[in-house]
Amino acid sequence: MRQAFEQYFRSLDMHDNFRLSGRLSEDEGFFSFGKDAVCFGRSATGFRARKPSDPLYDVARDSRVQGDDVEIAFDPDQVIKNLRFEHYANALPARSRGFSRGLIRSAYYVARPLLPVKVRKHLQKFHLNGWRNLAFPKWPVDTTVDTLHEELLALAIRSRGGEAVPFVWFWPEGANACAVMTHDVETELGVQLSDYIMDTDQAFEIPASFQIVPEERYNVTEAYLNGLRQRGFEINIQGLNHDGHLFSTKEGFKAKVAKINRYGRDYKALGFRSPILYRNQDWYEFFDFDYDTSVPNVGHLDPQRGGCCTVMPYFVGNLVELPVTLTQDYSLFHILNDYSLTLWEQQVDLILNKHGLINAIVHPDYLIGARERETFQGLLALYSRLRQHKNVWIALPKDVSSWWRRRSKMQPVYRDGHWEIEGPGCEQARPAFASLDGDRLVYSIVLPGGDISRFSSQREHASAI
């Protein structure tokens, strides 16, 4: 019950303090931990609701600090995995899960290449009707997993009598947060517009990856791939043929993933993204990639709803998952009919509050008109401001994955009267400390030269904890 906490913070032995307060229930369901964290799984106290919109029992009232031990009424590893892997989705009403897997869905994807955007968007709006009424995950950004970790950390600090907890800061060089830009190329038009995208990215000095569909949608030439590489852009694989059926059956998936893995090797691609963000993380063991970036934080506007409820990378077996944390450009333009930066700016602010990963998908295929291009340039300008004024690390996805792997092997050590980080690549890492100011969680980062950066949590922790 301690692995997720240890991986998230890379702290010392705080994970050894947690104990279950009793026997876990046989049934699974929804409950809460404090006012902001909706959990799904088994619990040792109270009741478990069938739906997240039902009244939820708050197990925080049953948490206790007993000397050096912290007693809690659920297994954090189980609950956090259920959220990240979207296991809770099976308990949601059928209309909350997304596009039907039956004949309607099959017919749609047969016809989709022939349907213009103005037709597709009306079909999709009909399908997505009522999305604003979905209670969980929380729109427009869900940070349940991150809030759970903060609550557990607050308990750990109290078990130490208020002593600060050392851990490995989330990002290299003490960066406040991280941001990546990704481009999914869906059609031949997207290929043709790739030069415009690259020119615009480079004008704002924003690195980016291009996700390529290897079969059927367009001709992938070596000249096109080399053009991307020579300009410093990353190449990733986007499914096999973008037909919407990659995860329809496990046997079919295993047959296709062998070809996908081969394309990954041929293209020298480290990352994978599933078309239309269809996914089943329980099958990711068959991928031969370094990382995946197919899981939305909140999937209300996607054909497959759900979401991983975190703004931080996490491990899915041997893969690093880089969740998609900003609404896709297609959904912004054609579902919400919004060409402003307002939603993206709101999401960025919420992600910054948790020092998380800002991950955007912008399609070359949909940047045809002046409004779309102006919005894209506005997003790149926002990224530039984040780098300049908010100390946000703007990086290629492969570099973020590499950092998260290296960080997972680091730990803080006390040596010669001060704390430092030990492990491969530790020269980029910074020791950090978590403490409580009243009921508010405060992070402090030790920077080179002994300077200290401090960040306060944007919410107070429940006094009952």
Residue pairs with C-beta under 8 A, 6 or more apart in sequence:
1 18
1 20
1 75
1 76
1 77
1 78
2 15
2 16
2 18
2 76
2 77
3 15
3 77
4 76
4 77
4 80
4 81
4 149
5 11
5 14
5 15
5 18
5 76
5 149
5 152
5 153
6 15
7 314
7 315
7 408
8 149
8 312
9 149
9 153
9 165
9 167
9 168
9 434
10 167
10 168
10 407
10 408
10 410
10 411
10 412
11 156
11 165
11 166
11 167
11 168
11 412
12 165
12 166
12 167
12 411
12 412
14 153
14 156
14 160
14 165
17 68
17 69
17 70
17 156
17 159
18 69
18 70
18 72
18 76
18 152
18 155
18 156
19 69
19 70
19 71
19 72
20 44
20 71
20 72
20 73
20 74
20 75
21 44
21 45
21 62
21 63
21 64
21 71
21 72
21 73
22 44
22 45
22 73
23 44
24 42
24 43
24 44
24 74
24 75
25 42
25 43
25 44
25 48
26 42
27 42
27 48
28 40
28 41
28 42
28 48
28 82
28 91
29 40
29 47
29 48
29 49
29 50
29 91
30 38
30 39
30 40
30 48
30 49
30 50
30 51
30 52
30 54
30 56
30 88
30 91
30 136
31 38
31 39
31 43
31 46
31 47
31 48
31 49
31 56
31 57
31 58
31 59
31 74
32 38
32 39
32 56
32 57
32 58
32 59
32 60
33 39
33 58
33 59
33 60
33 74
33 148
33 151
34 58
34 60
34 147
34 151
34 461
34 462
34 465
35 58
35 462
36 144
36 147
36 459
37 144
37 147
37 148
37 151
38 52
38 56
38 136
38 138
38 144
39 59
39 74
39 79
39 82
39 83
39 144
39 148
40 52
40 79
40 82
40 83
40 87
40 88
40 91
41 74
41 75
41 78
41 79
41 82
42 48
42 74
42 75
42 78
43 57
43 59
43 73
43 74
44 59
44 62
44 73
44 74
45 57
45 59
45 62
45 73
46 57
46 58
46 59
46 62
46 73
47 57
48 57
49 55
49 56
49 57
50 91
51 91
51 92
51 93
51 135
52 88
52 92
52 135
52 136
53 135
53 136
59 72
59 73
59 74
60 151
60 462
60 464
60 465
61 464
62 72
62 73
63 70
63 71
63 72
63 73
63 155
63 464
63 465
64 70
64 71
65 71
65 155
65 158
65 159
67 159
68 159
68 160
69 159
70 152
70 155
70 156
70 158
70 159
72 152
72 155
76 148
76 152
79 148
80 145
80 148
80 149
81 87
82 88
83 144
83 145
83 308
83 309
83 310
84 145
84 281
84 308
84 309
84 310
84 314
84 316
84 321
85 281
85 282
85 308
85 316
86 281
86 295
86 306
86 307
86 308
88 136
88 306
89 97
89 305
89 306
92 136
92 305
95 130
96 134
96 305
97 304
97 305
97 306
98 299
98 302
98 303
98 304
98 305
98 306
99 105
99 108
99 127
99 303
99 304
101 248
105 244
106 245
108 123
108 244
109 243
109 244
109 245
112 120
112 244
115 123
117 334
117 366
120 334
121 334
121 335
124 303
124 334
124 335
125 335
127 303
128 300
128 301
128 335
131 300
131 301
131 305
132 139
132 300
134 300
134 305
136 142
137 144
137 297
137 298
137 299
137 300
137 306
137 307
137 309
138 144
138 298
139 298
139 300
140 298
140 327
140 343
140 346
140 347
140 350
141 297
141 298
141 311
141 325
141 347
141 350
141 351
142 297
142 298
142 307
142 309
142 310
143 309
143 310
143 311
143 350
143 353
143 354
143 356
144 309
144 310
145 308
145 309
145 310
145 312
145 314
146 310
146 311
146 312
146 354
146 356
147 459
150 441
150 457
150 461
151 461
151 462
151 465
153 165
153 434
153 441
154 436
154 439
154 441
154 461
154 465
155 465
156 165
157 163
157 164
157 165
157 434
157 435
157 436
158 436
162 435
162 436
164 433
164 434
164 435
164 444
165 433
165 434
165 435
166 412
166 414
166 419
166 431
166 432
166 433
167 412
167 431
167 432
167 433
167 434
168 407
168 410
168 411
168 412
168 421
168 429
168 430
168 431
168 432
169 429
169 430
169 431
169 432
169 443
169 445
170 177
170 178
170 312
170 355
170 407
171 177
171 178
171 355
171 393
171 403
172 393
172 403
172 428
172 429
172 430
173 393
173 428
173 430
174 391
174 430
174 445
174 447
174 453
175 391
175 392
175 393
176 352
176 355
176 390
176 391
176 392
176 455
177 351
177 352
177 355
177 356
177 357
177 358
177 386
177 390
177 392
177 393
178 356
178 357
178 358
178 392
178 393
178 394
178 395
178 400
179 357
179 358
179 359
179 360
179 383
179 386
179 387
179 392
179 393
179 394
179 395
180 208
180 209
180 322
180 357
180 358
180 359
180 360
180 394
180 395
180 396
180 397
180 400
181 201
181 206
181 207
181 208
181 209
181 360
181 362
181 380
181 383
181 394
182 208
182 209
182 210
182 211
182 236
182 273
182 293
182 359
182 360
182 361
182 362
182 397
183 194
183 197
183 208
183 209
183 210
183 211
183 361
183 362
183 363
183 364
184 190
184 211
184 238
184 273
184 275
184 361
184 363
185 191
185 194
185 210
185 211
185 212
185 213
185 218
185 238
185 363
185 364
185 365
186 213
186 217
186 242
186 275
186 363
186 365
187 217
187 218
187 365
188 217
188 218
188 219
189 364
189 365
189 368
190 218
190 363
190 364
190 365
191 218
191 224
191 364
193 364
193 365
193 367
193 368
194 210
194 224
194 227
194 228
194 364
195 227
196 364
196 367
197 208
197 362
197 364
197 367
198 228
198 231
198 233
200 373
200 376
200 377
200 380
201 207
201 208
201 233
201 380
202 231
203 380
204 377
204 380
204 381
204 383
204 384
205 384
206 380
206 383
206 384
206 394
207 232
207 233
207 234
207 394
207 395
207 396
208 233
208 234
208 396
209 233
209 234
209 235
209 236
209 271
209 396
209 397
209 398
210 228
210 233
210 234
210 235
210 236
211 236
211 237
211 238
211 271
211 273
212 220
212 225
212 235
212 236
212 237
212 238
212 267
212 269
213 220
213 238
213 239
213 240
213 241
213 242
213 275
214 220
214 237
214 240
214 241
214 260
214 263
214 267
215 240
215 241
215 259
216 241
216 242
216 243
217 241
217 242
225 235
225 267
228 234
228 235
229 235
234 270
234 271
234 396
234 397
234 398
235 267
235 268
235 269
236 269
236 270
236 271
236 272
236 273
236 293
236 397
237 260
237 263
237 264
237 267
237 269
237 271
237 272
237 273
237 289
238 272
238 273
238 274
238 275
239 246
239 260
239 273
239 274
239 275
240 246
240 256
240 259
240 260
240 263
242 275
242 276
243 275
244 275
244 276
244 278
244 303
245 252
246 253
246 256
246 274
246 275
246 278
247 253
247 274
247 278
247 279
247 280
247 283
250 283
253 280
253 283
253 286
254 286
257 286
257 287
260 272
260 287
261 287
261 288
261 289
263 269
264 270
264 272
264 288
264 289
265 288
269 289
270 289
270 290
270 291
270 398
270 401
271 289
271 290
271 291
271 292
271 293
271 322
271 397
271 398
271 401
272 287
272 289
272 291
272 292
272 293
272 294
273 292
273 293
273 294
274 292
274 294
276 302
276 303
276 304
277 294
277 295
277 296
277 299
277 302
277 303
277 304
277 324
278 294
278 303
278 304
279 294
279 295
279 304
281 295
281 316
281 321
284 292
284 316
284 317
284 319
285 317
285 318
287 319
289 319
290 319
290 320
290 398
290 401
290 402
291 319
291 320
291 321
291 322
291 397
291 398
291 400
291 401
292 316
292 319
292 320
292 321
292 322
293 321
293 322
293 323
293 324
293 359
293 397
294 324
295 307
295 308
295 321
295 323
295 324
296 302
296 306
296 307
296 308
296 323
296 324
296 325
297 307
297 308
297 309
297 310
297 311
297 323
297 324
297 325
298 307
298 309
299 305
299 306
299 307
300 307
301 327
301 328
301 331
301 335
301 336
302 328
302 331
308 314
308 321
308 323
310 323
310 356
311 323
311 325
311 350
311 351
311 354
311 356
311 357
312 323
312 354
312 356
312 357
313 320
313 321
313 322
313 323
313 357
313 400
313 401
313 404
314 320
314 321
314 323
315 321
315 408
320 400
320 401
320 404
320 405
322 357
322 359
322 397
322 400
322 401
323 357
323 359
324 359
324 360
324 361
325 347
325 351
325 356
325 357
325 358
325 359
326 344
326 347
326 348
326 358
326 359
326 360
326 361
327 336
327 343
327 344
327 347
328 361
328 363
329 360
329 361
329 362
329 363
329 366
329 367
329 372
329 375
329 376
330 363
330 366
332 338
332 339
332 343
332 344
332 375
333 339
333 366
333 372
333 375
334 366
336 343
339 371
339 372
339 374
339 375
340 375
341 375
341 378
341 379
341 382
344 360
344 379
344 382
345 382
347 358
348 358
348 382
348 386
351 357
351 358
352 358
352 386
352 390
352 392
353 457
353 458
355 443
355 455
357 400
358 383
358 386
358 392
360 379
362 376
362 379
366 372
367 373
367 376
383 392
383 394
386 392
386 394
387 393
387 394
395 403
403 425
403 428
406 423
406 424
406 425
407 425
407 429
409 423
409 424
410 421
410 422
410 423
410 424
410 425
410 426
410 429
411 421
411 422
411 423
412 419
412 420
412 421
412 422
412 431
413 419
413 420
413 421
413 422
419 431
419 433
419 446
420 426
420 431
421 429
421 430
421 431
423 429
430 445
430 446
430 447
431 445
431 446
432 443
432 444
432 445
432 446
433 443
433 444
433 446
434 441
434 442
434 443
435 441
435 442
435 444
436 442
436 461
437 456
438 460
439 460
439 461
439 462
439 463
440 456
440 457
440 460
440 461
441 456
441 457
441 461
442 454
442 455
442 456
442 457
443 454
443 455
443 456
443 457
444 452
444 453
444 454
444 455
445 452
445 453
445 454
445 455
446 452
447 453
